[in-house]
Amino acid sequence: MGNLRTGHLVEGAIWLSLCLFLYAYSFEFDQGIEIYKFGATAWPRTIILLMAIAAIGQLYHHWKYGDEISSNIINAANDDGSEEAAHEAHHESLRWYLSTFALLVIPFAYMRIPDWIAGWLEADGSTLHVLRMVIAVILIGLFITQMKRNMVGAILALPLFFAVMLEDIGFYSLAPFFIVGVMFLFGETRPKPMAAIMGLIYGLLLLLFVKILFVGLPIGNIRPFYDFGSWVVTVLQ
């Protein structure tokens, strides 16, 4: 049994039983879909498979290493000097908290400001799109400026910014910049590795969601982003 304990076996059995139950239940809605050749169960069963692989991997990890590595990681995390580092980086100051709050406000500003201005000007749809692009450029510039002063706040705000811009810009145009932004915020600054990793992740995401699972990702509603997203979907499908 290696380093496995009863608790490990019980935990693994619970997760695998849940996967088996969900897989059996998926036959309740197993039917074809006209626009998706893999049927209604493809995406749920993919998630179930990933859950089962994770459960088996966890069992293997406990079988080979037991709890020793996990305990060492926890102990190291409790004594990693993070508290002193945060103090030295002034992450406890009022200025840092205000800077973090300002970065978190930027995505919500993009959600509201263009609509407020368009309502005040009684602008039509095309004018609203122009307003959104102008406001987006201004807010992105502001985000980049503040990002250099507060990397932690930028890490928190970047996913929100990505999410609120998806409807207008679309996943296909926005995802490469998001991937590069995440790498930069976590300390990677070398252009060639960043480009290679971005291309690999972006390609895998397109292959998985568009080609295999046939999941409809936002293509954007502002040109030329809409045209680019539509072209990518047409080519891959």
C-alpha positions in Angstrom: 0.0 0.0 0.0 3.0 2.3 0.0 2.5 5.4 2.1 -1.3 5.3 1.8 -3.4 5.7 4.9 -7.1 4.9 5.4 -8.0 8.6 5.0 -6.3 8.7 1.6 -8.3 5.7 0.4 -11.6 7.1 1.7 -11.0 10.4 0.1 -10.0 8.8 -3.2 -13.0 6.5 -3.1 -15.4 9.4 -2.5 -14.1 11.4 -5.4 -14.1 8.4 -7.8 -17.6 7.4 -6.7 -18.8 10.9 -7.4 -17.2 10.8 -10.9 -18.9 7.4 -11.5 -22.2 8.8 -10.3 -22.0 11.9 -12.5 -20.9 9.8 -15.5 -23.9 7.5 -15.1 -26.2 10.5 -14.7 -24.9 12.0 -17.9 -26.8 9.3 -19.9 -30.0 11.1 -18.8 -29.2 13.9 -21.3 -27.0 12.0 -23.8 -28.3 13.2 -27.1 -27.0 14.7 -30.3 -26.8 18.4 -31.1 -27.1 19.6 -34.7 -24.3 22.1 -34.4 -22.0 20.0 -32.2 -20.9 16.6 -33.4 -19.8 15.4 -30.0 -23.3 15.7 -28.4 -24.6 17.3 -25.2 -22.5 15.1 -22.9 -19.0 15.9 -24.3 -18.2 18.9 -22.1 -19.6 17.5 -18.8 -17.9 14.2 -19.4 -14.6 16.0 -20.0 -14.9 17.7 -16.6 -15.7 14.3 -15.0 -12.6 12.7 -16.7 -10.4 15.5 -15.4 -11.8 15.1 -11.9 -11.1 11.3 -12.0 -7.5 11.9 -13.3 -7.0 14.4 -10.5 -8.3 11.9 -7.9 -6.1 9.1 -9.2 -3.1 11.5 -9.3 -3.7 12.5 -5.7 -3.8 8.8 -4.7 -0.6 8.1 -6.5 1.1 11.1 -4.8 0.0 9.9 -1.4 1.1 6.3 -2.3 4.6 7.4 -3.3 5.3 10.3 -0.9 2.7 10.1 1.9 2.1 13.3 3.8 5.7 14.2 4.2 6.0 16.5 1.2 2.7 18.2 1.9 3.7 18.9 5.5 7.1 20.3 4.4 5.3 22.6 1.9 2.9 23.8 4.6 5.7 24.4 7.0 7.7 26.3 4.4 4.7 28.4 3.5 4.3 29.3 7.2 8.0 30.4 7.4 8.7 31.9 4.0 9.3 35.4 5.2 6.2 36.7 3.3 5.1 38.9 6.2 8.5 40.6 6.4 8.6 41.0 2.6 5.1 42.6 2.6 6.2 45.0 5.3 9.4 46.0 3.4 7.4 46.5 0.2 5.0 48.8 2.1 2.0 46.5 1.4 0.6 47.5 4.7 0.5 51.2 4.0 -2.7 53.2 3.3 -1.2 54.3 0.0 -0.8 50.7 -1.2 -4.4 49.9 -0.3 -5.6 53.0 -2.1 -3.5 52.0 -5.2 -5.0 48.5 -5.1 -8.5 49.9 -4.9 -7.9 52.2 -7.8 -6.7 49.3 -10.0 -9.7 47.3 -9.1 -12.0 50.2 -10.0 -10.6 50.4 -13.5 -12.6 47.4 -14.9 -15.8 48.7 -13.4 -15.1 52.1 -14.9 -14.9 50.5 -18.3 -18.3 48.9 -17.7 -20.1 52.2 -16.8 -18.3 55.3 -18.2 -19.0 54.7 -21.9 -22.7 54.1 -21.3 -22.9 57.2 -19.2 -21.2 59.4 -21.8 -23.3 57.8 -24.6 -26.5 58.5 -22.7 -25.5 62.1 -22.0 -24.7 62.6 -25.8 -27.7 60.5 -26.9 -25.3 58.6 -29.1 -26.2 55.7 -31.4 -24.6 52.2 -31.4 -21.6 53.1 -33.6 -20.7 56.1 -31.6 -20.9 53.9 -28.4 -18.4 51.5 -29.9 -16.0 54.4 -30.6 -16.5 55.6 -27.1 -15.7 52.2 -25.7 -12.5 52.0 -27.7 -11.4 55.5 -26.6 -12.2 54.8 -23.0 -10.5 51.4 -23.3 -7.3 52.9 -24.5 -7.3 55.5 -21.7 -8.0 52.9 -19.0 -5.4 50.5 -20.4 -2.8 53.2 -20.3 -3.8 54.1 -16.7 -3.7 50.4 -15.7 -0.2 50.0 -17.2 1.0 53.1 -15.4 -0.4 51.9 -12.0 0.7 48.3 -12.6 4.4 49.2 -12.4 3.8 50.7 -8.9 1.6 47.9 -7.6 2.1 44.5 -9.2 0.0 42.7 -6.6 -3.0 45.0 -7.2 -2.6 44.5 -11.0 -2.6 40.7 -10.6 -6.0 41.0 -8.8 -7.4 43.5 -11.3 -6.2 42.0 -14.6 -8.7 39.1 -14.7 -11.6 41.5 -14.0 -10.4 43.8 -16.8 -10.2 40.8 -19.2 -13.7 39.7 -18.2 -15.4 43.0 -18.7 -13.8 43.6 -22.1 -14.6 40.2 -23.5 -18.1 41.2 -24.8 -16.6 44.1 -26.9 -13.2 42.8 -27.9 -13.8 39.1 -27.9 -11.8 36.2 -26.5 -9.8 35.6 -29.8 -8.4 39.1 -29.9 -8.0 39.7 -26.2 -6.6 36.3 -24.9 -3.0 36.7 -26.2 -2.6 40.1 -24.4 -4.1 38.6 -21.2 -1.7 35.7 -21.3 1.3 38.0 -21.9 0.1 40.3 -19.1 -0.2 37.4 -16.6 3.4 36.3 -17.4 4.7 39.8 -17.1 3.0 40.3 -13.7 4.5 37.1 -12.4 8.0 38.2 -13.3 8.7 36.9 -16.9 10.1 39.7 -19.1 12.0 37.8 -21.8 10.2 38.5 -25.1 11.0 35.2 -26.9 9.9 32.8 -24.1 6.8 35.0 -23.5 5.9 34.8 -27.2 6.5 31.0 -27.3 4.4 30.3 -24.2 1.7 32.7 -25.3 1.4 31.0 -28.7 1.4 27.5 -27.1 -1.3 28.3 -24.5 -3.4 30.3 -27.0 -3.2 27.4 -29.6 -4.2 24.8 -27.0 -7.2 26.9 -25.8 -8.4 27.3 -29.4 -7.9 23.6 -30.1 -9.7 22.5 -26.9 -12.7 24.9 -26.9 -13.3 25.6 -30.6 -12.1 22.5 -32.4 -12.8 19.7 -29.9 -15.5 20.9 -27.4 -17.1 23.3 -29.8 -17.7 25.9 -27.1 -18.9 29.3 -28.2 -16.4 31.8 -27.0 -17.1 35.6 -27.3 -16.0 36.9 -30.7 -16.6 40.6 -29.8 -19.1 43.1 -31.2 -16.7 45.8 -32.3 -14.9 45.7 -35.6 -12.2 44.7 -36.5 -12.2 42.4 -33.4 -15.5 40.9 -34.4 -14.2 40.1 -37.9 -11.0 38.5 -36.5 -13.0 36.3 -34.1 -15.4 35.2 -36.8 -12.5 34.3 -39.1 -10.8 32.2 -36.4 -14.0 30.3 -35.7 -14.6 29.7 -39.4 -11.0 28.4 -40.0 -11.0 26.1 -37.0 -14.5 24.6 -37.5 
